[in-house]
Amino acid sequence: MNILFVLTSHNKLGNTGRKTGFWVEEFANPYYTLLDKGAKITIATPKGGAAPIDPSSDSPDAATADTVRFNNDADAQNNIAQTKTLSKINANDFDAVFYPGGHGPLWDLANDKTSISLIETFNNQDKPIAFVCHAPAALKQVKDSKGDALVKGKKVTGFTNSEEAAVQLTDVVPFLVEDMLQANGGEFSRKEDWAAYAVQDGNLITGQNPASSKLVAQKLLESLK
């Protein structure tokens, strides 16, 4: 199993003066779930180099067994500090792609032409494409082979409007994940705020929030068997 992880390079939370990036738990749980099953994982970002970590996800409040493992894992830390540049990645080299969330993807991956093209290639090859929390933002401009929005008519989930309101960032983010997925024709479903929830429609796997990262990783693993 060769799996590509695509992380954000964006570290500014709108005009708040605060930092953002990727959410550690949404990276760490799938990373170890797949790594422990023998997967070879490559990490890439639009800019290459160090991927920014959302400070809120590195706080004691957000700690999980997987984030603790990550913080004590020199190899994983090194991989995050030296990500590959997305433009140098060839989809043919991988069996699946996974996008962790955090608010960063709303600003860069949603509009990144290399990322958009990469997802379209994976999809056209019918390989698993998986996203959790804010990472479905990366699907905003992705098309299927017919030229329609990739999520059109597909069962999807992602960070909900009410969860965004709960973290008081509704007016900060460039768009709301739930609204975007519905506007693109996705059949959006959800559980209550912060509940673990993931859905799969063909090769497309999406998870609602940080708590859903394990479910997304498990569905991705099953898809590769």
C-alpha positions as CSV (number, residue, x, y, z in Angstrom):
1,M,0.0,0.0,0.0
2,N,1.5,3.3,-1.2
3,I,-0.6,6.1,0.2
4,L,-0.3,9.8,-0.4
5,F,-1.2,12.2,2.4
6,V,-1.8,15.8,1.2
7,L,-1.5,18.5,3.9
8,T,-2.1,22.3,3.7
9,S,0.7,24.8,3.4
10,H,-1.5,27.7,4.7
11,N,-0.9,29.0,8.2
12,K,-2.9,32.2,8.6
13,L,-6.4,32.1,10.0
14,G,-8.0,34.8,7.9
15,N,-7.5,38.3,9.3
16,T,-7.6,37.2,12.9
17,G,-3.8,37.3,13.4
18,R,-4.0,33.7,14.6
19,K,-2.3,30.7,13.1
20,T,-3.8,27.7,11.5
21,G,-2.6,24.7,9.5
22,F,-3.5,21.0,9.6
23,W,-5.2,19.4,12.6
24,V,-2.8,16.9,14.3
25,E,-5.4,14.3,15.3
26,E,-6.7,14.2,11.7
27,F,-3.2,13.4,10.5
28,A,-2.0,11.2,13.3
29,N,-4.8,8.7,13.7
30,P,-5.0,7.8,10.0
31,Y,-1.2,7.9,9.7
32,Y,-0.7,5.3,12.4
33,T,-3.8,3.3,11.5
34,L,-2.3,2.8,8.0
35,L,1.4,2.7,8.9
36,D,0.7,-0.1,11.5
37,K,-0.9,-2.1,8.7
38,G,2.3,-1.8,6.6
39,A,1.4,1.1,4.4
40,K,4.2,3.3,2.9
41,I,3.1,6.9,3.4
42,T,4.3,9.9,1.5
43,I,3.4,13.4,2.7
44,A,3.1,16.3,0.3
45,T,2.0,20.0,0.5
46,P,1.5,22.7,-2.1
47,K,4.7,24.5,-1.1
48,G,6.8,21.5,0.1
49,G,8.9,21.7,3.3
50,A,7.4,22.1,6.7
51,A,3.6,21.6,7.0
52,P,2.1,24.1,9.5
53,I,0.4,22.6,12.5
54,D,-2.8,24.3,13.8
55,P,-1.7,25.4,17.4
56,S,-5.2,24.6,18.7
57,S,-4.8,21.0,17.7
58,D,-1.5,20.7,19.6
59,S,-3.0,21.8,22.9
60,P,-3.6,19.4,25.9
61,D,-7.3,19.7,25.3
62,A,-7.0,18.2,21.8
63,A,-4.6,15.4,22.8
64,T,-5.3,11.8,22.0
65,A,-3.2,8.7,22.1
66,D,-2.3,9.3,18.5
67,T,-1.2,12.9,19.0
68,V,0.9,11.9,21.9
69,R,2.5,9.2,19.8
70,F,3.1,11.7,17.0
71,N,4.7,14.2,19.4
72,N,7.1,11.4,20.5
73,D,7.8,10.1,17.0
74,A,11.0,11.6,15.5
75,D,10.4,10.0,12.1
76,A,6.9,11.3,11.8
77,Q,8.0,14.8,13.0
78,N,10.8,14.7,10.4
79,N,8.3,13.7,7.6
80,I,6.1,16.7,8.5
81,A,9.1,19.0,8.5
82,Q,10.2,17.9,5.1
83,T,7.1,17.3,3.0
84,K,7.4,16.8,-0.7
85,T,6.2,19.5,-3.1
86,L,2.8,18.5,-4.5
87,S,3.7,19.4,-8.1
88,K,6.4,16.7,-8.1
89,I,3.9,14.0,-7.1
90,N,2.7,11.4,-9.7
91,A,-0.7,9.8,-8.9
92,N,0.4,6.6,-10.7
93,D,2.9,5.9,-7.8
94,F,0.1,5.6,-5.2
95,D,-2.9,3.4,-4.4
96,A,-4.9,6.1,-2.6
97,V,-4.8,9.7,-1.3
98,F,-5.9,11.1,2.0
99,Y,-6.4,14.7,3.0
100,P,-6.4,15.6,6.7
101,G,-8.3,18.8,7.7
102,G,-7.6,21.8,9.8
103,H,-8.7,25.2,8.6
104,G,-5.7,25.6,6.3
105,P,-7.2,23.7,3.3
106,L,-10.0,26.3,3.0
107,W,-7.5,28.8,1.8
108,D,-5.0,26.8,-0.3
109,L,-6.1,23.3,-1.3
110,A,-9.6,24.5,-2.3
111,N,-8.0,26.4,-5.1
112,D,-4.8,24.6,-5.8
113,K,-4.7,23.5,-9.4
114,T,-2.2,20.8,-8.8
115,S,-4.3,19.3,-6.0
116,I,-7.5,19.5,-8.1
117,S,-5.8,17.8,-11.0
118,L,-4.3,15.1,-8.7
119,I,-7.7,14.3,-7.1
120,E,-9.3,14.1,-10.5
121,T,-6.6,11.6,-11.7
122,F,-7.0,9.4,-8.6
123,N,-10.8,9.5,-9.1
124,N,-10.5,8.7,-12.8
125,Q,-8.3,5.7,-11.9
126,D,-11.0,4.7,-9.4
127,K,-8.5,4.8,-6.5
128,P,-9.8,5.7,-2.9
129,I,-9.9,9.4,-2.2
130,A,-10.5,10.3,1.4
131,F,-11.0,13.6,3.3
132,V,-11.9,14.5,6.9
133,C,-13.4,17.5,8.6
134,H,-12.3,20.7,6.6
135,A,-10.4,18.7,4.0
136,P,-13.4,18.2,1.8
137,A,-12.7,21.9,1.0
138,A,-10.2,20.4,-1.5
139,L,-13.1,19.0,-3.5
140,K,-14.6,22.5,-4.2
141,Q,-13.4,22.7,-7.8
142,V,-12.8,19.0,-8.6
143,K,-14.7,17.6,-11.5
144,D,-15.6,14.1,-12.5
145,S,-14.9,12.6,-16.0
146,K,-18.1,14.2,-17.3
147,G,-17.1,17.6,-16.2
148,D,-19.6,17.8,-13.3
149,A,-18.7,18.6,-9.7
150,L,-17.2,15.4,-8.4
151,V,-19.5,15.4,-5.3
152,K,-22.6,15.8,-7.4
153,G,-25.1,13.1,-6.4
154,K,-22.6,11.6,-4.0
155,K,-23.1,10.9,-0.3
156,V,-20.8,13.2,1.5
157,T,-20.1,14.8,4.9
158,G,-17.6,17.3,6.4
159,F,-17.3,19.9,9.1
160,T,-20.8,21.2,9.6
161,N,-22.1,24.8,9.7
162,S,-23.1,24.3,13.4
163,E,-19.6,23.1,14.3
164,E,-18.1,26.1,12.5
165,A,-20.4,28.3,14.5
166,A,-19.4,26.5,17.7
167,V,-15.7,27.4,17.1
168,Q,-16.8,31.0,16.2
169,L,-15.2,31.0,12.8
170,T,-18.2,31.3,10.5
171,D,-17.3,34.9,9.6
172,V,-13.6,34.1,9.3
173,V,-13.5,31.2,6.9
174,P,-13.7,31.9,3.1
175,F,-16.6,29.4,2.8
176,L,-18.4,26.8,4.8
177,V,-17.7,23.2,4.0
178,E,-21.3,22.0,4.4
179,D,-22.7,24.8,2.2
180,M,-20.1,24.2,-0.5
181,L,-20.7,20.5,-0.7
182,Q,-24.4,21.0,-1.0
183,A,-24.0,23.8,-3.6
184,N,-21.9,21.4,-5.6
185,G,-24.8,18.8,-5.5
186,G,-23.4,16.6,-2.8
187,E,-25.9,14.6,-0.7
188,F,-24.8,15.9,2.6
189,S,-25.5,14.1,5.9
190,R,-24.2,14.5,9.4
191,K,-24.5,13.4,13.0
192,E,-24.7,15.7,16.0
193,D,-21.8,18.2,16.5
194,W,-18.5,16.5,17.3
195,A,-19.9,12.9,16.9
196,A,-17.8,10.4,14.9
197,Y,-19.3,10.0,11.4
198,A,-18.0,9.0,8.0
199,V,-19.6,8.1,4.8
200,Q,-18.4,6.3,1.7
201,D,-19.8,6.5,-1.8
202,G,-17.8,4.4,-4.2
203,N,-14.2,5.5,-3.9
204,L,-15.0,8.8,-2.2
205,I,-14.7,8.7,1.6
206,T,-15.5,11.7,3.8
207,G,-15.6,12.3,7.6
208,Q,-17.4,15.0,9.6
209,N,-14.9,16.2,12.2
210,P,-11.7,15.4,14.1
211,A,-13.4,12.5,15.9
212,S,-14.2,10.9,12.5
213,S,-10.6,10.5,11.4
214,K,-10.4,6.9,12.6
215,L,-13.6,5.9,10.8
216,V,-12.2,7.5,7.6
217,A,-8.9,5.7,8.0
218,Q,-10.7,2.3,8.5
219,K,-12.8,2.8,5.4
220,L,-9.7,3.7,3.4
221,L,-8.0,0.6,4.7
222,E,-11.0,-1.6,3.8
223,S,-11.0,-0.1,0.3
224,L,-7.4,-1.1,-0.3
225,K,-7.9,-4.8,0.7
